[in-house]
Amino acid sequence: MFRWLGLAALSVPGVASAQDCDPDFAQACVHADATVLTTESLGTDSSVGSRALVGHGVSFGAGAVIAPRATVHGSSSGAPITTAGTDFIVGRSAVIGEDAQVGNDVTVARSAEVGARSAVGNGLHLGYASALGADAIVGDQVVIGSVASIDVDVEIADGTVLARGVQVGERSDLDGVIGPDVRIHDSVCLEPDVRLRKQSTVYDRSRILAGAKVGRGVTVGAGAVIGTGAVIRANAEIAPGAVVPAGARVVRGEVFKDSTGDAGTPSVCAPLLTGVVHHSYNNPADPLNDDAGNGNDGLARTGTVDYSSGWAYFNGSSTYHVPSTANQSWANGLSVALWIRWSGRAGDYRGVVSNGYFNSGSFEMRFGRESSGTRLGVVTRGPSGQVASQNLYLAQNQWHHVAMVQGNGQWTAYLDGVVIHTQTVDWNPRTDPTALTLGNAVSTEPYSGDVDELYIYDRPLSAAEVVNLASQAH
């Protein structure tokens, strides 16, 4: 049975005390202005009154209520972390200290604070002008009120809604000021002092660098970069893969497509990778659009590839190709990177991506029927028949990131961002008239499974760049 801890004697005359606690609660009541330094549990449905101070390591059960202007400390000097169960309520201007761990369906009222490195479950409601500290991790379906402060390196899962209709996808890193009804997709980075006006949309992997100002109703395409201090006027459209130079101005309603500008040096965001081909499959209206901005769009070849989940699903009879990649030069190197999840035809050979087969083409990634179908061969071929290759082993029905990189005298194969094999080469992949094909090596070797975030470069990626691709959402 819960002990009252002698708290009644700490109430201050003339200040509401018992009425700060729900009289129907059968569990603990920390009265107004009281101080609790115990590390014991306060049980379910407990209440902490106004201006009360609760020390390090206290735990709360489900349904706890923290009244306005109360303070609950987190960990310090090795003390236990403050924990709270589901349906936790933090009152106006109350403070929850660092390293707190809180359950689902938490409500944090106006001007309240949740400290750094705290972990909060699904269903958080963070009120007007409240604050969420650095490195906090928050679950799905979060609602964050207007003028709320989201500190550095906070992770907020998909389904988040910020002030009055702002929506943010996974793995985005946000700073600056974001207006109402803005939609921010996955892996977007907004640097400090950015101003993003209402009703704008920022698509996957875009970068808006420090000090840039984006007007009302602007669309920023996937993989685009808005340079340091640039100004984008209302209703402009920044095309996928475009680069707005630092300090540049894009006029109202303009469609900006140039990808050759210098955006300046990012202060927070990782450098954006551009390539010969990038198929993200994220646009339902045009899933085979080339997000690299080079016009290397895909075309259906056989059957129907399913893009409804945000990636490409090949059913064993569907393929697509990219005709514009025929005769692409790899004289400066080649990098191929993609996510793969194979699901069927373990007893057959299965071509995933290539521009040739066996002794032809510049490169291919193809599953064998050996090792229960888990063996993926990654291969490049030189102008005089040279070959560099490695077998990778991918478990069925699991996503894996695969990359092969050639250039500067080295050939390297990666699995999930880790180097599996490297060797010295004195040649680069040959130019071949065959167009890039996905979903089949030849007509009798179809692939069954998923592909996502296909990148192909005409240069060698660094190890850091491969790790960056392997860490992105898919």
C-alpha positions in Angstrom: 0.0 0.0 0.0 1.3 3.4 -0.9 2.8 5.5 1.9 2.0 9.3 2.2 5.5 10.2 3.1 4.4 13.0 5.5 3.8 15.5 2.7 0.9 17.4 4.3 3.2 19.3 6.7 4.9 20.9 3.7 1.9 22.7 2.4 2.1 26.5 2.5 -0.8 28.5 4.2 -2.8 30.6 1.8 -1.9 28.5 -1.2 -4.2 26.0 -2.7 -3.1 22.6 -1.6 -5.5 19.6 -1.5 -7.6 21.1 -4.2 -4.6 20.7 -6.6 -5.3 17.0 -6.3 -8.3 15.2 -7.6 -10.3 14.2 -4.5 -11.5 11.1 -6.2 -7.9 9.8 -6.5 -7.2 6.9 -4.0 -3.5 7.2 -4.5 -0.8 9.7 -3.6 -1.3 13.5 -3.5 1.8 15.8 -3.6 0.3 19.1 -2.3 1.1 22.5 -3.7 4.6 23.8 -3.0 5.6 20.5 -1.4 9.1 18.9 -2.0 9.5 15.2 -2.5 13.0 13.7 -2.7 12.1 10.1 -2.4 13.0 7.7 -5.3 10.0 5.5 -4.5 6.9 5.1 -6.7 4.0 7.4 -6.3 1.7 4.8 -7.9 -1.1 5.1 -10.4 -3.4 8.1 -10.7 -1.1 10.2 -8.4 -1.1 14.0 -8.5 1.6 16.6 -8.0 0.3 20.0 -7.0 1.2 23.5 -8.3 4.8 24.6 -7.8 5.7 21.3 -6.1 9.2 19.9 -6.6 9.7 16.2 -7.1 13.3 15.0 -7.0 15.4 12.6 -9.1 14.2 9.1 -9.7 10.6 9.2 -8.7 8.3 7.0 -10.7 4.6 7.5 -11.5 2.1 5.0 -12.5 -0.5 5.3 -15.2 -2.8 8.3 -15.1 -0.5 10.6 -13.1 -1.2 14.4 -13.2 1.5 17.1 -12.8 -0.1 20.4 -12.0 0.8 23.8 -13.4 4.3 25.1 -12.6 5.4 21.9 -10.8 8.9 20.5 -11.4 9.8 16.8 -11.8 13.6 16.2 -12.1 15.2 13.7 -14.3 18.4 11.8 -13.7 21.5 13.4 -12.0 24.7 12.1 -10.6 23.7 8.5 -11.4 20.3 8.8 -9.8 17.5 6.7 -11.3 15.7 8.1 -14.3 12.2 9.6 -13.7 9.6 7.3 -15.2 5.9 7.7 -15.8 3.2 5.4 -17.2 0.5 6.0 -19.8 -2.0 8.8 -19.8 0.5 11.1 -18.1 -0.5 14.8 -17.9 2.0 17.6 -17.4 0.3 20.9 -16.5 0.9 24.4 -17.8 4.5 25.7 -17.2 5.4 22.5 -15.5 8.9 21.0 -16.1 9.9 17.4 -16.6 13.7 17.0 -16.3 16.3 15.4 -18.5 16.4 11.7 -19.3 12.7 11.1 -18.4 11.0 8.0 -19.8 7.3 8.5 -20.3 4.6 6.1 -21.7 1.9 6.6 -24.4 -0.8 9.2 -24.6 1.1 12.0 -22.7 -0.4 15.5 -22.6 2.1 18.4 -22.0 0.2 21.6 -21.5 1.0 25.2 -22.6 4.5 26.4 -21.8 5.5 23.1 -20.2 9.0 21.6 -20.8 10.2 18.0 -21.3 14.0 17.8 -20.9 16.8 16.6 -23.1 17.2 12.9 -24.0 13.7 12.1 -22.7 11.9 9.2 -24.3 8.1 9.7 -24.8 5.8 7.1 -26.3 3.0 7.4 -28.9 0.3 9.9 -28.7 2.2 12.9 -27.2 0.3 16.2 -27.1 2.8 19.0 -26.6 1.0 22.3 -26.0 1.3 25.9 -27.1 4.8 27.4 -26.5 6.0 24.2 -24.8 9.5 22.8 -25.2 11.0 19.4 -26.1 14.7 19.1 -25.2 17.7 18.0 -27.3 18.1 14.4 -28.3 14.5 13.5 -27.2 12.8 10.6 -28.9 9.1 10.7 -29.5 6.7 8.0 -30.9 4.0 8.2 -33.5 1.0 10.4 -33.8 2.5 13.4 -32.0 0.6 16.7 -31.8 2.7 19.8 -31.1 1.1 23.1 -30.5 1.9 26.5 -32.1 5.2 28.2 -31.1 6.5 25.0 -29.6 10.3 24.6 -29.4 11.8 21.4 -30.8 15.5 21.2 -30.0 18.5 19.7 -31.8 18.5 16.1 -32.8 15.0 15.3 -31.7 13.5 12.3 -33.4 9.8 12.4 -34.1 8.2 9.4 -35.8 5.9 9.4 -38.8 2.5 10.8 -38.2 3.7 13.9 -36.4 1.6 17.1 -36.6 3.2 20.4 -35.6 1.5 23.8 -35.1 -1.8 24.1 -36.9 -1.4 21.5 -39.5 2.4 21.1 -40.0 3.3 17.5 -40.9 6.7 16.0 -40.6 7.9 12.7 -41.9 10.6 10.3 -40.5 14.3 11.2 -40.0 13.9 14.9 -40.6 16.2 17.4 -38.8 14.3 20.7 -38.3 15.3 24.1 -37.1 14.1 27.7 -37.8 10.5 28.8 -38.0 7.9 26.7 -39.7 4.5 28.2 -40.5 1.1 26.5 -40.4 -0.1 23.8 -42.8 3.3 23.0 -44.0 4.1 19.4 -45.1 7.6 18.1 -44.7 8.4 14.7 -46.0 11.1 12.1 -44.9 14.8 12.9 -44.4 14.4 16.7 -44.9 16.9 19.0 -43.3 16.2 22.6 -42.3 19.1 24.6 -40.9 19.0 27.4 -38.3 17.3 30.7 -39.1 15.2 29.2 -42.0 11.8 30.7 -42.5 9.3 28.4 -44.1 5.9 30.1 -44.7 2.5 28.5 -44.5 1.1 25.9 -47.0 4.5 25.0 -48.4 5.5 21.4 -49.2 9.0 20.0 -48.9 9.6 16.6 -50.4 12.1 13.8 -49.4 15.8 14.5 -48.8 15.6 18.2 -49.5 17.9 20.6 -47.8 17.1 24.2 -46.9 20.3 25.8 -45.7 20.8 28.5 -43.0 19.0 31.8 -43.4 16.9 30.8 -46.4 13.4 32.2 -46.6 10.7 30.2 -48.3 7.4 31.9 -49.1 3.8 30.8 -48.9 2.7 27.9 -51.1 6.2 26.9 -52.3 6.9 23.4 -53.4 10.4 22.0 -52.9 11.0 18.9 -55.0 12.7 15.7 -53.7 16.4 16.1 -53.3 16.4 19.8 -54.0 18.7 22.2 -52.2 17.9 25.8 -51.3 21.2 27.6 -50.7 22.3 29.7 -47.7 20.3 32.9 -47.5 18.3 32.3 -50.7 14.8 33.8 -50.9 12.0 31.8 -52.6 8.9 33.9 -53.2 5.3 32.7 -52.9 4.0 29.8 -55.1 7.4 29.1 -56.7 8.3 25.5 -57.5 11.8 24.1 -56.9 12.1 21.1 -59.2 13.4 17.7 -57.9 17.2 17.8 -57.7 17.4 21.5 -58.3 20.0 23.6 -56.5 19.2 27.2 -55.7 22.5 29.1 -55.3 23.4 30.8 -52.0 21.9 34.3 -51.8 19.8 33.8 -55.0 16.1 34.9 -55.4 13.4 32.9 -57.1 10.5 35.1 -58.1 6.8 34.5 -57.3 5.4 31.5 -59.3 8.7 30.6 -61.0 9.6 27.0 -61.7 13.3 26.7 -60.9 15.1 23.6 -62.4 18.8 24.5 -62.5 21.0 21.9 -60.6 24.4 23.5 -61.3 24.5 26.2 -58.7 26.5 26.5 -55.5 24.3 26.3 -52.5 27.0 27.2 -50.1 28.5 25.1 -47.3 25.9 23.3 -45.0 26.2 24.2 -41.3 24.1 21.3 -40.1 22.8 19.2 -43.0 24.8 16.4 -44.5 25.8 17.1 -48.2 23.2 16.1 -50.7 24.1 13.3 -53.0 23.2 13.7 -56.7 23.7 11.1 -59.3 23.0 9.9 -62.8 19.8 8.2 -61.7 17.7 8.4 -58.5 14.4 6.5 -58.4 12.7 6.9 -55.0 9.2 5.7 -56.1 7.6 8.2 -53.7 5.5 10.2 -56.2 2.3 8.2 -56.8 1.5 10.2 -59.9 4.9 9.6 -61.4 6.8 6.9 -59.5 9.5 6.4 -62.1 10.5 10.1 -62.2 14.2 10.7 -62.0 14.7 12.5 -58.7 18.3 13.3 -59.6 16.9 15.8 -62.1 18.7 14.4 -65.1 15.6 13.2 -67.0 16.5 9.5 -66.6 12.9 8.5 -66.0 11.8 4.8 -66.1 9.4 3.3 -68.5 7.3 0.1 -67.9 8.5 -2.8 -70.0 6.6 -5.9 -69.0 3.8 -6.5 -66.5 2.9 -4.1 -63.8 5.3 -3.0 -61.1 3.5 -2.0 -57.9 4.6 1.4 -56.4 1.6 1.9 -54.0 3.8 1.3 -50.8 6.4 3.9 -51.8 8.8 1.4 -53.2 8.9 -0.8 -56.3 7.4 -4.3 -56.0 8.3 -6.8 -58.8 5.9 -9.8 -58.9 8.1 -12.1 -61.0 6.7 -11.0 -64.3 7.0 -7.2 -64.1 10.0 -5.0 -65.2 10.9 -1.5 -66.2 13.8 0.1 -68.0 15.5 3.5 -68.4 16.2 4.0 -72.2 18.1 7.2 -71.7 20.9 5.4 -69.8 22.1 3.5 -72.9 25.7 4.3 -73.8 26.3 6.0 -70.5 30.0 6.6 -69.9 31.6 5.3 -66.6 35.0 6.6 -67.5 35.2 8.4 -64.1 33.8 5.5 -62.1 30.5 3.9 -61.2 28.4 3.5 -58.0 25.2 1.6 -57.7 23.2 1.7 -54.4 19.7 0.5 -53.5 17.5 -1.2 -50.9 16.5 -4.8 -51.7 14.0 -7.1 -50.0 13.6 -10.3 -52.0 10.5 -12.5 -51.4 10.2 -15.4 -53.8 11.6 -17.7 -56.6 14.5 -18.9 -54.3 15.2 -21.8 -56.7 15.8 -19.5 -59.7 18.3 -17.0 -60.9 16.8 -13.5 -60.5 18.0 -10.2 -62.0 17.5 -7.1 -59.8 19.3 -4.3 -61.7 21.7 -4.3 -64.7 22.5 -3.0 -68.1 23.6 -6.3 -69.4 23.9 -10.0 -68.6 26.7 -12.4 -67.9 29.5 -11.4 -70.4 27.7 -8.3 -71.6 26.9 -4.9 -70.0 28.7 -2.6 -67.6 27.3 -4.0 -64.3 24.6 -6.2 -62.8 23.1 -7.3 -59.5 21.6 -10.8 -59.8 20.5 -13.4 -57.3 21.6 -17.0 -57.7 19.7 -20.1 -56.8 22.5 -21.3 -54.6 22.5 -21.0 -50.8 18.6 -21.2 -50.7 18.4 -18.2 -53.0 20.1 -15.8 -50.6 23.2 -15.2 -52.7 23.3 -11.9 -54.6 26.2 -11.4 -57.1 27.3 -7.8 -57.7 29.5 -7.4 -60.8 31.2 -4.8 -63.0 32.9 -5.5 -66.3 35.7 -3.7 -68.1 36.3 -2.8 -71.8 38.6 -5.8 -72.3 36.5 -8.4 -70.5 37.8 -7.6 -67.0 35.5 -8.5 -64.1 35.2 -7.5 -60.5 32.6 -9.3 -58.4 31.5 -10.3 -55.0 28.7 -12.5 -53.5 26.5 -11.0 -50.8 24.0 -13.0 -48.7 20.6 -11.5 -48.1 18.0 -13.1 -45.9 14.5 -13.5 -47.4 11.8 -11.0 -46.6 14.3 -8.6 -45.0 15.4 -5.2 -46.2 19.1 -4.8 -46.9 21.1 -1.9 -48.4 23.5 -3.0 -51.1 26.1 -0.9 -52.9 29.0 -1.5 -55.2 31.6 1.3 -55.9 34.3 1.5 -58.5 36.8 4.2 -59.3 40.3 5.6 -58.4 41.7 2.1 -58.8 39.4 0.4 -56.2 36.3 -1.8 -56.3 34.3 -2.2 -53.2 31.1 -4.1 -52.2 28.9 -3.0 -49.3 26.1 -4.6 -47.4 24.1 -2.4 -45.0 26.8 0.3 -45.1 29.6 -2.2 -44.1 32.5 -3.0 -46.5 32.3 -6.7 -47.4 35.0 -6.9 -50.0 37.5 -4.5 -51.7 40.0 -5.1 -54.5 42.4 -3.2 -56.6 41.5 -2.6 -60.3 43.2 -0.7 -63.1 40.1 -0.2 -65.3 36.7 1.4 -65.2 33.4 -0.2 -66.3 32.9 -0.2 -70.0 30.3 1.8 -71.9 27.4 -0.4 -73.2 24.5 0.3 -75.5 22.1 -1.6 -73.2 19.7 0.5 -71.1 19.3 0.1 -67.4 16.8 -2.6 -66.6 15.1 -3.5 -63.2 13.2 -6.7 -62.3 14.9 -9.1 -64.7 18.3 -10.1 -66.0 17.0 -11.7 -69.2 13.5 -12.8 -70.1 13.8 -16.0 -68.1 15.3 -14.6 -64.9 12.6 -12.4 -63.3 12.9 -11.0 -59.8 10.3 -11.3 -57.1 10.6 -8.7 -54.3 11.0 -5.1 -53.5 13.5 -2.3 -54.5 13.7 1.2 -53.1 15.9 4.3 -53.3 17.9 3.3 -56.4 20.9 5.6 -56.9 23.4 5.3 -59.8 26.4 7.6 -60.0 29.1 8.1 -62.7 31.7 8.5 -60.0 32.9 6.5 -57.0 31.1 7.2 -53.7 33.2 7.6 -50.6 32.6 5.2 -47.7 30.9 8.0 -45.8 28.5 8.6 -48.7 27.6 5.0 -48.8 26.9 5.0 -45.1 24.8 8.1 -45.5 22.6 6.3 -48.1 22.4 3.2 -46.0 21.1 5.2 -43.1 18.4 7.0 -45.0 14.7 6.1 -44.7 13.4 3.7 -47.3 
